[in-house]
Amino acid sequence: MTETGTDIQAGYTPYKSRILVVDDEARIRDACKIVLENCGYDVCLAVNGVDGLQRIREEHYDIILLDLMMPELSGFDVLAQLKSLHPDTVVIVITGYATLEHSVDAMKKGAFDFIPKPFTPEHLRVTVAKAIEYTNALRDIADTRSRMRTMINRLSDGVMCTNHDHRVVLANPTFLRMIGCPAASVKGRDIHAFINNTVLLDMIHQSLETPESEFTELTQEITINGGGPSEEAVLSFRCSPFRDRSGRNIGVITVIHDITALKQMDRMKSEFVSTVSHEIRSPMNSVLMQLQVVLDGLAGDVTEKQREILTRASVKIENLAKMASELLDLARIESGLISQEREKVDMLGIIRELAAFHLPGAISKSVEVVLDIPESLPPVLANRRNMEEVLSNLITNAIKYSPDGGRITISASSGTEYLTILVQDTGMGISAEDRERIFQRFYRIKNDKTRYITGTGLGLAIVKSILEAHGGRIEVESAPGEGSTFFVFLPLLTGA
């Protein structure tokens, strides 16, 4: 956008800067009007300080050219009153007494620049153009701040910005509502004066103290009870430091997102899955028993063709029953029940027991199972049955996806914080695309090599959920044709 009108587009009229010339000399006023109107500005004239101040009270001007030495009301007096009326107006002083003392005094009172009499049209144009650029910059900043404030205030998420002294620079109404603050504004206040949540306060402090060489976003989910089950809210807190150009932490951005509805939907989904799985598991087990009775010949002779059909049906139903059991396990894990059933667990014994248990299945495929574990391992605080389920799933998968004559190596080691268990195979390997998805529910790798390998696609999802519920994690390294290695990390028992 320009003031000269050279960039006028169809249907659009650009903003013309308004300039007021206040001078008691008619020739100065007229000369300024001619020069500035030729530049495309909207120019008004005032014959003295009193006239100029009256016009300023009635209208707003972007630029004011103000003579310092005028009868009745001097330019200094006009300047003093102008700043209280329109603090954003830019003043250029016109003076025939272009001394350093007058110039400095005018600058102290808020003048942007000065032009000494006599001045040339070019000098006037350059000085006014510089002032216009300055006012445009101020207008852009004001517009940007207004847009930003409007946008943040309309966000459904709570947003707060604090400085290095933990004082509020910005906080939208949603943020104040979510933390239960009744104040209309908390700008300038210390966060400790209105935030009672110690978790949130600790996150803000920790985020501000983040080393300059790092950038970490702290996240935390917090359940807030409002007095009853229907008033319970689950909020996701996120805190990130923001820095100046030299990289120093100068404040923290805090965002609160209400995830209550998502948590409720997730809970309802888990309850639905649990109910359905429980209801269909018993009938399927009954069907399996009846099929076995027929296959055993207790209901009469069975032809080979009938046996083949019934055997296939039995395998399919058995897979469905297994899926129902795994869905129940997954729902139980996600409900948080396993966190109440932990004990001191010897993982060394579990590894040896499960390796021995799955050895017959490995031998049937001519797969070698190798244990590379130390004589002793520190204990972990865990649910024993869940730990068995984790290792059983990983060993079973290694056997399934290893070719005849392959090799499986199970190893373990302990560090300062975690017990690490590795299950390594020499199987078909996993592509980069599949590695991103193998821990999702029901996801199974589909290619010519896996076509005849049965499974529910829930095993690794269960493993991941169990480990996360125990404060651990699982990682995988693999490449097509080069086998796979699954890394299990379990927190060590404190004081072990």
N, C-alpha and C positions, 0 to 999 in steps of 0.2 A: 504494500500500500504506500502510495506517495502523495505528497501534498500538491504537486504540480498538476495532477490530473492526467498525466501521460499514460497511466496504466488503467484508464477507465475501461471496464468490460461491460458487455450488454446487460442492462438491468441493474448495474451496480454503480453507486456514486461514492468515491473515496472520501474519507474524512479530511476536511480542510482545517488546518491549525488556525486558531483565532488569536490575533495579536492586537494588543492595545498599546498605542503610543501616547505617553503622558509627557507633554513638554509645553512650556509657555511660549516657545518661539514657533510661529506659524510656518516659517520656511523649513524648519527641521521636521515638523509634523508632516507637512506636505511631501517633502522629499522622501521620508521613510515610507509613506503610503504608496507613492508611485513605485519605488524600488520593490517593496514587499508584495504589492498586488501583482506586479509583473512576474513574481516568483510563484504565484498561485495561492497566496495566503489571504485569509479574510482579515482585513485591517480596520480597526476603529481608532478614533482620535479623541483625546481629552485635552482641553486647553490649559489646565493647571492641576495641582494636586487635589483640590477639593472636587473638581469635576471627575478626575480619574478615580478617586476613592468611591464616589457615588456610583460610577459605572461598575466598579469592581464588586460593590455590594449587590448590584442588580443582576450581574451576569458573571459567568466564569470565562477566563481567558487562559490559553495555554502559555503564551509568552507576553510579558509586559516590558516595554522599553520605557524606562523611567528616568527623567531628568532629576538630578539631585538638588540643584539650586533653583527653586521656584518660590514666588511670593505666596503669602498666606499659609500654605502647607508645603513643607519641603519634601523632597523625595525620600529622605530618611524617615520622616513621619509616616508617609504612605507605606513604605516598606515594612515598618513595624506593625501597622494594622493589617496589611495584606496577608502576612504569614499566619495570622489568627483566623482570617476569613477563608483563604485558599492556600493551604500549606504546600500543595503540589504545583502551584503556578511558578514558572521559572521567570526570574527577573534579570534583565540586562540593564545595567546602569548607564545613562548618558550624562557625561559631565564635561564641562569646560575647564574644570579644575582637576586635571588628570594627575593628581599627586599620589604618591604611594600611600600617604596617610588616608586620604579619602577612599581610595580603592580598597585598602585593607579593612577600613571601617564598614564599608558597604558589604564586603564579603562576609564579615562577621555577623552582620544583620540578616544574611541569607541570600545575598545577590549571587547569581550564577556567574556573571562576567560583566565587564564594563567596556564601553566604547568612548574614547576621548574625542571631544569636539576640537577641530573639525574632523569628520571621517568621510571616507570614500564609499560609494555604493557597494564596491566589492567587499570592503571591510564589514559593512553592515550585513551583506548577504552571507558571508562566511560565518560571522558570529551568530546570526539567527539560525543558520542551518545547523550549527553545532548544538545550539539550544534545542532545536526541534528534534535532533537525534537523541538528545538526552531525555526529552519528554516522552518520546516514543518508547525508549527503553523502560522508563518508569511505568508507562501505560502497559507495556507487554508484561512486566513483572506483576503489576496489579491484576491484570487479566488472568495471568497464569495462576496466581494465588487464589483468585476468585473461583476459577474453574476447578482447581485442585480441592479447594474447601468444599465446593458444592458436590463434587464427585465423592469425596471421602465421607461427607455427611449423609449421602444417600446409599452408601454401601450397607449390605446386610451383615457384613462382618464387622467386628469391633476393631478399631485401629487407634493406637496411641503412639506418639513420638515423644521421647524424653531426651533431655540433654545430659551432659556429663555430670551434672549435679543432681540427677534424678528428678529434675523438675519438668513439668509437662509443657511441651511445645505445642502439641496438638492432640486432641482426643475427641473422636466423633460421638454422637449421642448413643449409638449402638454399643460402643465400648462401655460407656457409663452405665447403661441399662444392664448389660451382661454381668458387670461386677457388683451391681446393686448400689450404685452411687446415686443419690437423689439430686445432686447438684446439677445445675444447667450447664456450668462450665467449670473446668478445673485447670485452665491454662495458667501456667506460672506456679502452680502448687507443687509441693513435694509429694511424690507418690505414696510415701508412708503415711500421709495424712488422710488418705481416702481409700487405699487398697489394703484389705485385711488378709488377703490370701497369701500365706507365707511361701507357697510353692511359686506363685507368680513373681513375688518380690525377689526370691532367690534366683529365678531364671533371668530377671532383668539385671541383677547385680553381676551374675556370672557372665552374661552376654557382654556387658560393658567392659569386663576384665579380660575378654578374649585377646590373646596375643595378636599383635599387629600382623604377624606372618601367617596367621590362620584366619579362616572365615567359616564359622560354624553357626548353623541355625539350630537353636534349642527347641525341642518340641515336647509337649507333655499333654496327656489327656487327664482331665480332672472332673470328677463327679461332684456336683453341688446339689445338696439336698435342700429343697425349699419348704420342708415341713411335712411332706407326704409323698408317697410313691408317684403320684401323678405330677408332682411338682419337681421331680428329680431331673436335673439337666446334666448333660455331658458336654464339656467344652474342651476344644483343642486349642492350646496356647502355643504360639510360635514367637520366638524372640530372636532378632538378628541385630548385630551392631551396624551402625553406619559411620562412615569415616570421611575425613576431609581429604583434600588433594594430596597431602603428605602421608596419608595412610593412618593417621591417628584416630582412635575411637572418640567420637564426639557425642554419641548418643545411642539410643536403642529404639528400634521399631518393634512394637508388640502387636500381634494380630490374634484376635480370638474368633474362632469359628464354632458355631453351635452344631454339634454332630449328634444331638439327642435323637432326632428322627432316624438317622442312619443306624445308630446303635439299636434302637427299638426294632427296626426292620431286620437287622442282622439277628437279633435275639429271636424274633418271630420265625425267621427262616430256619434257624437251628432247631427251635422247638418243633416246627412242622416236620423237618427231616427226621428228627429223633422219634416223633410219634409214628410217622409212616414206616420208618425202618423197623421199629419195634413191632408194629402190627403185622408186617408182612414176613418177618423172620420166622416166626413160629409156624405159620402155614407152609412155608417153603421147606422147613425142616421136616414137617410131617409128610410132605410129598416125597422128599428124598428117602425117608424111611420106607414108604410104600413102594417106591421104585426099587429099592434094594431087596424088599421082600419078593417082588416079581423076578428080579434078576437072579436071586438065589434059588428060584424054582419052587418056592414054598406055595405059590398060587397055581402051580401047574407047569408043564413043560414050556420052554421058550425056544423058539427057533433062532438060528444065528442072525437072521435079518432083524428079528424083533429085538434080540439082545443088542445089536449094533445101534438101533434107533433109540432104545431105552437108555443105553449108556451115554449117548450124545445128549439126550434130554437131561440125564442125571448131572452131567458135567455143567450144562448151562444153568440148571437150577442151583447147583452148588456154588457157582460163581455169583449168582444173584444173592444167595444167602450170605456169602462172604462180603459182598458189597453192602448189604444191609447192616452187617456187624461192623464194618469199617465206618459206615456213616454214623452209627451210634457212637463209636469210639471218637470220631471227629467232633460230634456234637458235645460229647462229654468233656473233651479237651477244651473246646472253645468256651464252654460254660464256666471254666475256671475250677472245676471240682478237683482236678488232679493236684492243684496247689495245696490242698489240705491233706494229702496222702503221701507225704515224703518221709524218707528215712535215710540213714547212712547206708549207702550202697557200694558194694565192692564190684567195680566194673570188670576187674580181671577175671573173677569167677564167672560173670555173665558172658564175657567174650568166649571163654573156653567152653562153657556149656552149650552155647548156641552154635559154635563151630562144630562141636561133636554132633549136635542134633541135626544140622543140615548136611553133614558129611555124606550120608547115604544118597541124598539127592544129587550131590556133586559127583559122587562115584558113578552114578547111573549115566552121567554125561561125560565121564572120563575127565572131569575138571578137578585139578589139584587145588587143595585148600592149604595155605601156609599161614601159620601164626608167627608173627614177629613181634612179640610183646615181652616186656621186662619181667623180672621175677615178682615185682610188686608195683602197685599203682596206688596213688592216694585216693581216698574215698570221695564220693560226690553225694550231695543231698538231693535225692531224686525219688521218683516213684519207680519201684523195681519193675513192675509189670510194663510200664511205659518204656523203660530203658531196654527191656527185652524186645518190645515191639519195634523200637527204632533199629536195633541191630538185626533183628530177624528180617525186617523189610529190606534192608540194605544187602544182606547176604543173599536173600532169595532173589533179588533183582540181579545181583552179580552172577548168580548161577544161571538164571533165565537167559540173560543177554550175552553169556560167554559161549563161544563155539565149543564143540566137542574137542577135548584135549587142551582146553584153556587152563588158566591159572588164576586163583584168587588169593590175594595177600591181605591179611588183617593185621594191622599194627597199631600201637598205642604209645603215647609219651605224655609226660606232664611238664607244664611250664610253671610260671609264677602265679598265673590266674586261672588257666584252663587245663583240663584234661582233653587231649586230642586223640581221636580214634580215626584211623584211615581204613577204608574198605576199597581195595584196588582190584580191578579185573583187566583181563586182556581181551575184552569183548569188542563189539562193533563200534563203540564210541558214540558220542553225541555231537550233533552239529551246534554251531553257535546259536542259531535260531531256536533250536529245541532246548538248549541249556537255559534260556530265559523263561521257559514255560513249564519245565518238567515238575516244578513244585506246585503247579496249579491243580485244582481238583479236576478229576476225570481226564486230564490231559495224558495222552499216550503217543509215543513216537510211532509214526506210521510210515513204513516203507516196505520194500519187498522182504527184507530180513526179519521184520517184526510181525509180519502178517499172521503167522500161526502161533504167536506167543500170547497166551491169555493173561488177562489182568483187568482190574477195575479202574486203574488210573488214580487211585486214592492213596496208595502206599506212601509216596514221597510227600504228599500234602499232609498226611498224618505225622510223618517223621518231622517235618518242618514245624508243625503246630506244637508237637510235644516238646521239641527243643526250645522253641521260643517261650513256651510256658515255664520252662526251667531256667530261663535266662541265658540259654545257649543259642547256637546257630549251626547251620549246615552250609557247606560250600562244595562246589564240584569243579573239577578240572578234567576236560575231555576233548577229544578231537576224533572225527570219523576215522575208523580203522585203527585207532591207537589205544583203545580201551578207555576206562574211566576211573577216576579216583574221587571218592566222596570223603569230605573232611567233616567230622563231627566235633564241635567244641562244647564242652560242658564245664560250667564254673566249678572250681574246686571248693570243697567244704572248708569254710573259714576255720583256721586254727588246726587244720589237719596236718 
